């Protein structure tokens, strides 16, 4: 894969108009976009269909978790939307239901391990006895066993996860920040070059691009850094 295949720009924006402006500004430099809750609840699901119809790849970041039948029916409809990636929380039953529902399609299912906004204290408060890395690795093993297409984790855990999932599964890492940029509410961050070196296959970058004074220049700088690391 090229750097352009690996960079996913997070459209973490409040309106479709703002998202359209970013997509237009980035032009052919960016192929892959992430749509999460914020934009999904402002018309983003139809926008996701439009992006796919225009030849873009779309990572639908819905973090599904429900009873097996509900997960499966949701995945079936997302397959019909032409999405490229979909997240669900890495609970074994939910992952198995999703894998069966997506069988035969090109949809890459991603198991969300531990959110990059969480640190060890946050994991303890959530009721887990494992530290963040141990919990990530356990869920990576479960995702591999379920037949998932990839994992979402911090780049800090990418190397250890790669050792578990092998060379073929995707490792998608949010919390990517160019050197010197504001980490915002992310607690486990890494630069693009370091993340690729650690084993990440895809990098999700939102604020450093969509909030930049010149989004296209910001995206090109990140792509250049990624190319140098590949």
TIGU-154489 format. One record per residue: residue number from 1; residue in three letters; x, y, z of N, C-alpha, C in turn. Coordinates in steps of 0.1 Angstrom, whole numbers. Example, Ala and Ser with C-alpha at 12.3 -4.5 7.8 and 13.67 -1.06 7.14 Angstrom:
<rs>
+-----+-----+-------+-------+-------+-------+-------+-------+-------+-------+-------+
:   k :   r :  n_px :  n_py :  n_pz : ca_px : ca_py : ca_pz :  c_px :  c_py :  c_pz :
+-----+-----+-------+-------+-------+-------+-------+-------+-------+-------+-------+
:   1 : Ala :   132 :   -57 :    78 :   123 :   -45 :    78 :   132 :   -33 :    78 :
:   2 : Ser :   128 :   -22 :    71 :   137 :   -11 :    71 :   129 :     0 :    79 :
+-----+-----+-------+-------+-------+-------+-------+-------+-------+-------+-------+
</rs>
This chain:
<rs>
+-----+-----+-------+-------+-------+-------+-------+-------+-------+-------+-------+
:   k :   r :  n_px :  n_py :  n_pz : ca_px : ca_py : ca_pz :  c_px :  c_py :  c_pz :
+-----+-----+-------+-------+-------+-------+-------+-------+-------+-------+-------+
:   1 : Unk :     8 :   -12 :     0 :     0 :     0 :     0 :     9 :    12 :     0 :
:   2 : Unk :     4 :    23 :    -6 :    11 :    36 :    -6 :     6 :    44 :     6 :
:   3 : Unk :    13 :    55 :     8 :     9 :    64 :    19 :    -5 :    68 :    18 :
:   4 : Unk :    -9 :    71 :     5 :   -23 :    76 :     3 :   -33 :    65 :     7 :
:   5 : Unk :   -30 :    52 :     5 :   -39 :    42 :     9 :   -40 :    40 :    24 :
:   6 : Unk :   -29 :    45 :    31 :   -28 :    43 :    46 :   -33 :    54 :    54 :
:   7 : Unk :   -34 :    66 :    48 :   -39 :    78 :    56 :   -54 :    79 :    56 :
:   8 : Unk :   -60 :    79 :    67 :   -74 :    81 :    69 :   -77 :    94 :    76 :
:   9 : Unk :   -83 :   103 :    69 :   -86 :   116 :    75 :  -100 :   116 :    82 :
:  10 : Unk :   -99 :   119 :    95 :  -111 :   118 :   103 :  -120 :   131 :   101 :
:  11 : Unk :  -132 :   129 :    96 :  -141 :   141 :    94 :  -149 :   143 :   107 :
:  12 : Unk :  -141 :   147 :   117 :  -147 :   149 :   130 :  -152 :   164 :   130 :
:  13 : Unk :  -163 :   166 :   124 :  -168 :   180 :   121 :  -183 :   180 :   124 :
:  14 : Unk :  -189 :   191 :   127 :  -203 :   192 :   131 :  -213 :   192 :   120 :
:  15 : Unk :  -209 :   196 :   108 :  -219 :   197 :    97 :  -214 :   191 :    84 :
:  16 : Unk :  -223 :   187 :    76 :  -219 :   181 :    62 :  -213 :   192 :    54 :
:  17 : Unk :  -217 :   205 :    55 :  -211 :   215 :    48 :  -196 :   217 :    51 :
:  18 : Unk :  -192 :   216 :    63 :  -178 :   217 :    67 :  -170 :   205 :    62 :
:  19 : Unk :  -177 :   193 :    63 :  -170 :   181 :    57 :  -168 :   182 :    42 :
:  20 : Unk :  -178 :   187 :    35 :  -177 :   188 :    21 :  -165 :   198 :    17 :
:  21 : Unk :  -164 :   208 :    25 :  -153 :   218 :    23 :  -140 :   212 :    25 :
:  22 : Unk :  -138 :   203 :    35 :  -125 :   197 :    37 :  -122 :   187 :    26 :
:  23 : Unk :  -132 :   179 :    22 :  -130 :   169 :    11 :  -126 :   176 :    -2 :
:  24 : Unk :  -133 :   187 :    -5 :  -130 :   195 :   -17 :  -116 :   200 :   -16 :
:  25 : Unk :  -112 :   206 :    -4 :   -99 :   212 :    -2 :   -88 :   201 :    -4 :
:  26 : Unk :   -90 :   189 :     1 :   -80 :   179 :     0 :   -79 :   172 :   -13 :
:  27 : Unk :   -90 :   173 :   -21 :   -89 :   168 :   -35 :   -84 :   154 :   -36 :
:  28 : Unk :   -76 :   151 :   -46 :   -71 :   138 :   -49 :   -59 :   134 :   -40 :
:  29 : Unk :   -55 :   143 :   -31 :   -44 :   139 :   -22 :   -48 :   129 :   -12 :
:  30 : Unk :   -61 :   129 :    -9 :   -66 :   120 :     2 :   -77 :   111 :    -4 :
:  31 : Unk :   -75 :    98 :    -1 :   -85 :    88 :    -7 :   -94 :    83 :     4 :
:  32 : Unk :   -90 :    83 :    17 :   -97 :    76 :    27 :  -102 :    85 :    38 :
:  33 : Unk :  -115 :    84 :    42 :  -121 :    93 :    52 :  -128 :    84 :    63 :
:  34 : Unk :  -127 :    89 :    75 :  -134 :    84 :    86 :  -146 :    92 :    90 :
:  35 : Unk :  -158 :    86 :    92 :  -170 :    92 :    97 :  -174 :    86 :   110 :
:  36 : Unk :  -175 :    94 :   120 :  -179 :    89 :   133 :  -192 :    95 :   138 :
:  37 : Unk :  -195 :    94 :   151 :  -208 :    98 :   156 :  -212 :   112 :   153 :
:  38 : Unk :  -202 :   121 :   154 :  -206 :   135 :   153 :  -212 :   138 :   139 :
:  39 : Unk :  -205 :   134 :   129 :  -210 :   137 :   115 :  -221 :   127 :   112 :
:  40 : Unk :  -221 :   115 :   117 :  -231 :   105 :   113 :  -245 :   111 :   117 :
:  41 : Unk :  -246 :   117 :   129 :  -259 :   122 :   134 :  -262 :   136 :   128 :
:  42 : Unk :  -255 :   141 :   118 :  -258 :   153 :   111 :  -259 :   150 :    96 :
:  43 : Unk :  -263 :   138 :    93 :  -265 :   135 :    79 :  -253 :   128 :    73 :
:  44 : Unk :  -244 :   123 :    81 :  -231 :   117 :    77 :  -233 :   104 :    70 :
:  45 : Unk :  -243 :    96 :    73 :  -245 :    83 :    67 :  -248 :    85 :    52 :
:  46 : Unk :  -256 :    94 :    48 :  -258 :    96 :    34 :  -246 :   102 :    28 :
:  47 : Unk :  -239 :   111 :    35 :  -226 :   116 :    30 :  -216 :   105 :    27 :
:  48 : Unk :  -216 :    95 :    37 :  -207 :    84 :    35 :  -210 :    76 :    22 :
:  49 : Unk :  -223 :    74 :    19 :  -227 :    68 :     6 :  -222 :    76 :    -5 :
:  50 : Unk :  -223 :    89 :    -4 :  -219 :    98 :   -15 :  -204 :    97 :   -18 :
:  51 : Unk :  -196 :    97 :    -7 :  -182 :    96 :    -8 :  -178 :    82 :   -15 :
:  52 : Unk :  -184 :    72 :   -11 :  -181 :    59 :   -17 :  -185 :    59 :   -32 :
:  53 : Unk :  -196 :    65 :   -35 :  -200 :    66 :   -49 :  -191 :    74 :   -57 :
:  54 : Unk :  -184 :    83 :   -51 :  -174 :    91 :   -58 :  -160 :    85 :   -58 :
:  55 : Unk :  -159 :    73 :   -54 :  -146 :    65 :   -55 :  -137 :    67 :   -42 :
:  56 : Unk :  -142 :    73 :   -32 :  -135 :    74 :   -19 :  -137 :    61 :   -11 :
:  57 : Unk :  -128 :    59 :    -2 :  -129 :    48 :     8 :  -135 :    54 :    21 :
:  58 : Unk :  -144 :    47 :    27 :  -150 :    53 :    39 :  -148 :    43 :    51 :
:  59 : Unk :  -143 :    48 :    62 :  -142 :    41 :    74 :  -153 :    46 :    83 :
:  60 : Unk :  -163 :    37 :    85 :  -175 :    41 :    94 :  -172 :    37 :   108 :
:  61 : Unk :  -170 :    47 :   116 :  -165 :    45 :   130 :  -177 :    45 :   139 :
:  62 : Unk :  -184 :    34 :   140 :  -197 :    33 :   147 :  -195 :    25 :   161 :
:  63 : Unk :  -184 :    18 :   162 :  -181 :    11 :   175 :  -194 :     3 :   179 :
:  64 : Unk :  -198 :    -6 :   171 :  -211 :   -13 :   174 :  -209 :   -22 :   185 :
:  65 : Unk :  -219 :   -24 :   194 :  -219 :   -34 :   204 :  -234 :   -36 :   208 :
:  66 : Unk :  -239 :   -48 :   206 :  -253 :   -51 :   209 :  -255 :   -66 :   209 :
:  67 : Unk :  -267 :   -70 :   210 :  -269 :   -85 :   209 :  -266 :   -89 :   195 :
:  68 : Unk :  -263 :  -102 :   194 :  -257 :  -107 :   181 :  -266 :  -104 :   169 :
:  69 : Unk :  -279 :  -106 :   170 :  -288 :  -103 :   158 :  -287 :   -89 :   154 :
:  70 : Unk :  -287 :   -79 :   164 :  -287 :   -65 :   161 :  -274 :   -61 :   154 :
:  71 : Unk :  -263 :   -66 :   159 :  -250 :   -64 :   153 :  -250 :   -69 :   139 :
:  72 : Unk :  -255 :   -81 :   137 :  -254 :   -87 :   123 :  -263 :   -80 :   113 :
:  73 : Unk :  -275 :   -76 :   117 :  -283 :   -68 :   108 :  -278 :   -55 :   105 :
:  74 : Unk :  -271 :   -48 :   114 :  -265 :   -35 :   112 :  -253 :   -37 :   102 :
:  75 : Unk :  -245 :   -47 :   104 :  -234 :   -50 :    95 :  -239 :   -53 :    81 :
:  76 : Unk :  -250 :   -61 :    79 :  -255 :   -64 :    66 :  -259 :   -51 :    58 :
:  77 : Unk :  -265 :   -41 :    65 :  -268 :   -29 :    58 :  -256 :   -20 :    55 :
:  78 : Unk :  -246 :   -21 :    64 :  -234 :   -13 :    62 :  -226 :   -19 :    50 :
:  79 : Unk :  -227 :   -32 :    48 :  -221 :   -38 :    36 :  -228 :   -32 :    24 :
:  80 : Unk :  -241 :   -31 :    24 :  -248 :   -26 :    12 :  -245 :   -11 :    10 :
:  81 : Unk :  -240 :    -4 :    20 :  -237 :    10 :    18 :  -224 :    12 :    10 :
:  82 : Unk :  -216 :     1 :     9 :  -203 :     2 :     2 :  -192 :     7 :    10 :
:  83 : Unk :  -192 :     6 :    23 :  -182 :    11 :    32 :  -170 :     1 :    31 :
:  84 : Unk :  -158 :     7 :    34 :  -145 :     0 :    34 :  -141 :    -6 :    47 :
:  85 : Unk :  -144 :     1 :    58 :  -141 :    -3 :    72 :  -152 :     0 :    81 :
:  86 : Unk :  -153 :    -8 :    92 :  -164 :    -6 :   102 :  -158 :   -10 :   115 :
:  87 : Unk :  -160 :    -2 :   126 :  -155 :    -6 :   139 :  -167 :   -12 :   147 :
:  88 : Unk :  -163 :   -21 :   156 :  -172 :   -26 :   167 :  -163 :   -28 :   179 :
:  89 : Unk :  -169 :   -28 :   191 :  -161 :   -30 :   202 :  -157 :   -45 :   202 :
:  90 : Unk :  -145 :   -48 :   207 :  -139 :   -61 :   205 :  -144 :   -71 :   216 :
:  91 : Unk :  -157 :   -73 :   216 :  -163 :   -83 :   225 :  -165 :   -96 :   216 :
:  92 : Unk :  -160 :  -107 :   220 :  -160 :  -119 :   212 :  -174 :  -123 :   205 :
:  93 : Unk :  -184 :  -123 :   212 :  -197 :  -126 :   206 :  -201 :  -116 :   195 :
:  94 : Unk :  -199 :  -103 :   198 :  -203 :   -93 :   188 :  -194 :   -95 :   176 :
:  95 : Unk :  -181 :   -97 :   178 :  -172 :   -99 :   166 :  -176 :  -111 :   158 :
:  96 : Unk :  -179 :  -122 :   164 :  -183 :  -134 :   156 :  -195 :  -131 :   148 :
:  97 : Unk :  -205 :  -125 :   154 :  -217 :  -121 :   147 :  -215 :  -112 :   135 :
:  98 : Unk :  -206 :  -103 :   137 :  -203 :   -93 :   126 :  -195 :  -100 :   115 :
:  99 : Unk :  -186 :  -109 :   118 :  -178 :  -116 :   108 :  -187 :  -124 :    99 :
: 100 : Unk :  -196 :  -131 :   106 :  -206 :  -140 :    98 :  -214 :  -131 :    89 :
: 101 : Unk :  -219 :  -120 :    94 :  -228 :  -111 :    86 :  -220 :  -105 :    74 :
: 102 : Unk :  -207 :  -102 :    75 :  -199 :   -96 :    65 :  -193 :  -106 :    55 :
: 103 : Unk :  -195 :  -119 :    58 :  -188 :  -129 :    50 :  -191 :  -127 :    35 :
: 104 : Unk :  -180 :  -128 :    27 :  -182 :  -127 :    12 :  -181 :  -112 :     7 :
: 105 : Unk :  -180 :  -103 :    16 :  -180 :   -88 :    12 :  -166 :   -83 :    14 :
: 106 : Unk :  -163 :   -71 :     9 :  -150 :   -64 :    10 :  -149 :   -56 :    23 :
: 107 : Unk :  -159 :   -56 :    32 :  -159 :   -48 :    44 :  -149 :   -53 :    54 :
: 108 : Unk :  -139 :   -44 :    58 :  -129 :   -48 :    68 :  -135 :   -44 :    82 :
: 109 : Unk :  -137 :   -54 :    90 :  -142 :   -52 :   103 :  -130 :   -50 :   113 :
: 110 : Unk :  -131 :   -40 :   121 :  -121 :   -36 :   130 :  -126 :   -37 :   144 :
: 111 : Unk :  -118 :   -44 :   153 :  -121 :   -45 :   167 :  -115 :   -34 :   174 :
: 112 : Unk :  -123 :   -26 :   181 :  -118 :   -15 :   190 :  -113 :   -21 :   203 :
: 113 : Unk :  -101 :   -19 :   206 :   -95 :   -25 :   219 :   -97 :   -16 :   230 :
: 114 : Unk :   -88 :    -6 :   232 :   -89 :     4 :   243 :   -88 :    17 :   236 :
: 115 : Unk :   -97 :    26 :   239 :   -97 :    39 :   233 :   -84 :    47 :   236 :
: 116 : Unk :   -79 :    54 :   227 :   -66 :    62 :   229 :   -68 :    73 :   238 :
: 117 : Unk :   -80 :    77 :   242 :   -82 :    87 :   252 :   -81 :    81 :   266 :
: 118 : Unk :   -79 :    68 :   268 :   -79 :    62 :   281 :   -65 :    58 :   285 :
: 119 : Unk :   -62 :    60 :   298 :   -49 :    56 :   303 :   -52 :    45 :   314 :
: 120 : Unk :   -42 :    41 :   321 :   -43 :    30 :   331 :   -54 :    33 :   341 :
: 121 : Unk :   -55 :    46 :   346 :   -65 :    49 :   356 :   -79 :    48 :   350 :
: 122 : Unk :   -81 :    52 :   338 :   -94 :    51 :   331 :   -98 :    37 :   330 :
: 123 : Unk :   -89 :    28 :   327 :   -92 :    14 :   325 :   -96 :     8 :   339 :
: 124 : Unk :   -90 :    12 :   349 :   -93 :     7 :   363 :  -107 :    12 :   366 :
: 125 : Unk :  -110 :    25 :   364 :  -123 :    30 :   367 :  -134 :    23 :   359 :
: 126 : Unk :  -131 :    18 :   347 :  -141 :    11 :   339 :  -143 :    -3 :   344 :
: 127 : Unk :  -136 :    -8 :   354 :  -138 :   -21 :   360 :  -129 :   -32 :   356 :
: 128 : Unk :  -119 :   -29 :   348 :  -109 :   -39 :   343 :   -98 :   -40 :   353 :
: 129 : Unk :   -93 :   -52 :   354 :   -81 :   -55 :   363 :   -68 :   -55 :   355 :
: 130 : Unk :   -69 :   -54 :   342 :   -57 :   -54 :   333 :   -53 :   -40 :   330 :
: 131 : Unk :   -40 :   -38 :   328 :   -35 :   -25 :   324 :   -39 :   -23 :   309 :
: 132 : Unk :   -38 :   -11 :   303 :   -43 :    -9 :   290 :   -36 :   -18 :   279 :
: 133 : Unk :   -23 :   -20 :   280 :   -17 :   -28 :   270 :   -21 :   -43 :   271 :
: 134 : Unk :   -22 :   -48 :   283 :   -26 :   -62 :   285 :   -41 :   -64 :   280 :
: 135 : Unk :   -49 :   -54 :   282 :   -63 :   -55 :   277 :   -63 :   -54 :   262 :
: 136 : Unk :   -55 :   -46 :   256 :   -54 :   -45 :   241 :   -50 :   -58 :   236 :
: 137 : Unk :   -40 :   -64 :   241 :   -34 :   -77 :   236 :   -44 :   -88 :   237 :
: 138 : Unk :   -51 :   -88 :   248 :   -62 :   -99 :   250 :   -72 :   -97 :   239 :
: 139 : Unk :   -77 :   -85 :   237 :   -87 :   -83 :   227 :   -82 :   -85 :   213 :
: 140 : Unk :   -69 :   -83 :   210 :   -63 :   -86 :   197 :   -64 :  -101 :   195 :
: 141 : Unk :   -60 :  -108 :   205 :   -61 :  -123 :   203 :   -75 :  -127 :   200 :
: 142 : Unk :   -85 :  -121 :   207 :   -99 :  -125 :   205 :  -104 :  -121 :   191 :
: 143 : Unk :   -99 :  -109 :   186 :  -103 :  -105 :   173 :   -97 :  -114 :   162 :
: 144 : Unk :   -85 :  -118 :   164 :   -79 :  -127 :   154 :   -87 :  -141 :   154 :
: 145 : Unk :   -90 :  -146 :   166 :   -97 :  -158 :   167 :  -111 :  -157 :   160 :
: 146 : Unk :  -117 :  -145 :   161 :  -131 :  -143 :   155 :  -131 :  -142 :   140 :
: 147 : Unk :  -119 :  -139 :   134 :  -118 :  -137 :   120 :  -120 :  -123 :   116 :
: 148 : Unk :  -117 :  -114 :   125 :  -118 :   -99 :   121 :  -108 :   -95 :   111 :
: 149 : Unk :  -110 :   -84 :   104 :  -101 :   -79 :    94 :   -90 :   -71 :   100 :
: 150 : Unk :   -92 :   -66 :   112 :   -81 :   -57 :   118 :   -85 :   -53 :   132 :
: 151 : Unk :   -76 :   -44 :   138 :   -77 :   -40 :   151 :   -75 :   -24 :   151 :
: 152 : Unk :   -82 :   -18 :   161 :   -79 :    -4 :   163 :   -72 :    -3 :   177 :
: 153 : Unk :   -61 :     3 :   177 :   -54 :     4 :   190 :   -44 :    17 :   189 :
: 154 : Unk :   -39 :    20 :   200 :   -29 :    31 :   200 :   -16 :    26 :   193 :
: 155 : Unk :    -9 :    35 :   187 :     3 :    32 :   180 :    13 :    26 :   191 :
: 156 : Unk :    12 :    30 :   203 :    21 :    25 :   214 :    20 :    10 :   215 :
: 157 : Unk :     8 :     4 :   212 :     6 :   -10 :   213 :     8 :   -17 :   199 :
: 158 : Unk :    10 :   -10 :   189 :    10 :   -16 :   175 :    20 :   -27 :   173 :
: 159 : Unk :    32 :   -25 :   178 :    42 :   -35 :   177 :    38 :   -48 :   183 :
: 160 : Unk :    33 :   -47 :   196 :    29 :   -59 :   203 :    17 :   -66 :   197 :
: 161 : Unk :     8 :   -58 :   192 :    -4 :   -63 :   185 :     0 :   -70 :   172 :
: 162 : Unk :     9 :   -64 :   165 :    14 :   -70 :   152 :    20 :   -84 :   155 :
: 163 : Unk :    27 :   -86 :   166 :    32 :   -99 :   169 :    21 :  -109 :   171 :
: 164 : Unk :     9 :  -105 :   176 :    -2 :  -114 :   179 :   -10 :  -116 :   166 :
: 165 : Unk :   -13 :  -106 :   158 :   -22 :  -108 :   147 :   -16 :  -112 :   134 :
: 166 : Unk :    -2 :  -111 :   133 :     5 :  -115 :   121 :     5 :  -104 :   111 :
: 167 : Unk :    10 :  -106 :    99 :    12 :   -96 :    89 :     0 :   -91 :    81 :
: 168 : Unk :   -11 :   -99 :    81 :   -22 :   -96 :    72 :   -33 :   -88 :    78 :
: 169 : Unk :   -35 :   -88 :    91 :   -46 :   -80 :    96 :   -42 :   -65 :    97 :
: 170 : Unk :   -52 :   -57 :    95 :   -50 :   -42 :    96 :   -48 :   -38 :   110 :
: 171 : Unk :   -39 :   -29 :   112 :   -38 :   -22 :   125 :   -40 :    -7 :   123 :
: 172 : Unk :   -51 :    -2 :   127 :   -55 :    12 :   125 :   -53 :    19 :   138 :
: 173 : Unk :   -45 :    30 :   137 :   -42 :    37 :   149 :   -46 :    52 :   148 :
: 174 : Unk :   -55 :    56 :   157 :   -58 :    70 :   159 :   -48 :    76 :   169 :
: 175 : Unk :   -50 :    88 :   173 :   -41 :    94 :   182 :   -28 :    98 :   175 :
: 176 : Unk :   -28 :   100 :   162 :   -16 :   103 :   154 :   -14 :   119 :   155 :
: 177 : Unk :    -3 :   123 :   159 :     0 :   137 :   160 :    14 :   140 :   154 :
: 178 : Unk :    15 :   149 :   144 :    29 :   153 :   139 :    37 :   159 :   151 :
: 179 : Unk :    50 :   158 :   150 :    58 :   163 :   161 :    55 :   177 :   164 :
: 180 : Unk :    53 :   181 :   176 :    51 :   194 :   181 :    37 :   199 :   181 :
: 181 : Unk :    28 :   190 :   176 :    13 :   194 :   176 :     7 :   191 :   189 :
: 182 : Unk :    -5 :   197 :   192 :   -12 :   196 :   204 :   -19 :   182 :   204 :
: 183 : Unk :   -17 :   174 :   215 :   -23 :   161 :   216 :   -38 :   162 :   219 :
: 184 : Unk :   -43 :   173 :   223 :   -57 :   175 :   226 :   -61 :   165 :   237 :
: 185 : Unk :   -72 :   158 :   236 :   -77 :   149 :   246 :   -71 :   135 :   245 :
: 186 : Unk :   -62 :   133 :   236 :   -55 :   120 :   234 :   -44 :   118 :   244 :
: 187 : Unk :   -43 :   106 :   250 :   -33 :   103 :   260 :   -22 :    94 :   256 :
: 188 : Unk :   -25 :    87 :   245 :   -15 :    77 :   240 :   -13 :    81 :   225 :
: 189 : Unk :    -3 :    89 :   222 :    -1 :    95 :   208 :    12 :    91 :   203 :
: 190 : Unk :    14 :    93 :   189 :    26 :    90 :   183 :    27 :    97 :   169 :
: 191 : Unk :    39 :   100 :   164 :    40 :   107 :   152 :    37 :    97 :   140 :
: 192 : Unk :    34 :   101 :   128 :    31 :    92 :   117 :    42 :    83 :   114 :
: 193 : Unk :    54 :    88 :   113 :    66 :    79 :   110 :    68 :    68 :   120 :
: 194 : Unk :    67 :    72 :   133 :    69 :    63 :   144 :    58 :    52 :   144 :
: 195 : Unk :    46 :    56 :   141 :    35 :    47 :   141 :    36 :    36 :   130 :
: 196 : Unk :    41 :    40 :   118 :    43 :    31 :   108 :    54 :    21 :   111 :
: 197 : Unk :    65 :    27 :   117 :    76 :    18 :   121 :    72 :     8 :   132 :
: 198 : Unk :    62 :    12 :   140 :    58 :     3 :   151 :    49 :    -8 :   146 :
: 199 : Unk :    44 :    -7 :   133 :    35 :   -18 :   128 :    22 :   -14 :   124 :
: 200 : Unk :    18 :    -1 :   125 :     5 :     3 :   121 :     4 :     2 :   106 :
: 201 : Unk :    -8 :    -2 :   101 :   -10 :    -3 :    86 :   -18 :    10 :    81 :
: 202 : Unk :   -26 :    16 :    90 :   -34 :    27 :    86 :   -34 :    38 :    98 :
: 203 : Unk :   -33 :    50 :    94 :   -32 :    61 :   104 :   -44 :    70 :   103 :
: 204 : Unk :   -51 :    72 :   114 :   -62 :    81 :   114 :   -58 :    95 :   120 :
: 205 : Unk :   -60 :   105 :   111 :   -56 :   119 :   115 :   -68 :   128 :   113 :
: 206 : Unk :   -72 :   135 :   123 :   -83 :   144 :   122 :   -79 :   158 :   124 :
: 207 : Unk :   -79 :   162 :   137 :   -77 :   176 :   140 :   -64 :   182 :   133 :
: 208 : Unk :   -53 :   176 :   133 :   -41 :   182 :   127 :   -43 :   185 :   112 :
: 209 : Unk :   -53 :   179 :   106 :   -56 :   182 :    92 :   -69 :   191 :    91 :
: 210 : Unk :   -80 :   186 :    96 :   -93 :   194 :    94 :   -93 :   207 :   101 :
: 211 : Unk :   -85 :   209 :   112 :   -85 :   222 :   119 :   -73 :   230 :   114 :
: 212 : Unk :   -65 :   226 :   105 :   -53 :   233 :   100 :   -57 :   245 :    92 :
: 213 : Unk :   -49 :   256 :    92 :   -52 :   268 :    84 :   -52 :   264 :    69 :
: 214 : Unk :   -44 :   254 :    65 :   -43 :   249 :    51 :   -44 :   234 :    52 :
: 215 : Unk :   -56 :   228 :    52 :   -57 :   214 :    54 :   -49 :   206 :    43 :
: 216 : Unk :   -49 :   210 :    31 :   -42 :   203 :    20 :   -27 :   202 :    23 :
: 217 : Unk :   -21 :   214 :    27 :    -7 :   214 :    30 :    -4 :   205 :    42 :
: 218 : Unk :   -13 :   205 :    52 :   -11 :   197 :    64 :   -11 :   182 :    60 :
: 219 : Unk :   -21 :   178 :    52 :   -22 :   164 :    47 :   -10 :   160 :    39 :
: 220 : Unk :    -5 :   169 :    30 :     7 :   166 :    22 :    19 :   164 :    31 :
: 221 : Unk :    20 :   172 :    41 :    32 :   171 :    50 :    32 :   158 :    57 :
: 222 : Unk :    20 :   153 :    62 :    19 :   140 :    68 :    22 :   129 :    58 :
: 223 : Unk :    16 :   130 :    46 :    19 :   120 :    36 :    34 :   119 :    33 :
: 224 : Unk :    40 :   131 :    32 :    55 :   131 :    30 :    62 :   123 :    41 :
: 225 : Unk :    58 :   126 :    53 :    65 :   119 :    64 :    62 :   104 :    64 :
: 226 : Unk :    50 :   100 :    60 :    47 :    86 :    59 :    55 :    80 :    48 :
: 227 : Unk :    56 :    86 :    36 :    64 :    81 :    25 :    78 :    78 :    29 :
: 228 : Unk :    84 :    87 :    37 :    97 :    86 :    42 :    99 :    74 :    51 :
: 229 : Unk :    88 :    70 :    57 :    89 :    59 :    67 :    86 :    45 :    61 :
: 230 : Unk :    81 :    45 :    48 :    77 :    33 :    42 :    89 :    26 :    34 :
+-----+-----+-------+-------+-------+-------+-------+-------+-------+-------+-------+
</rs>
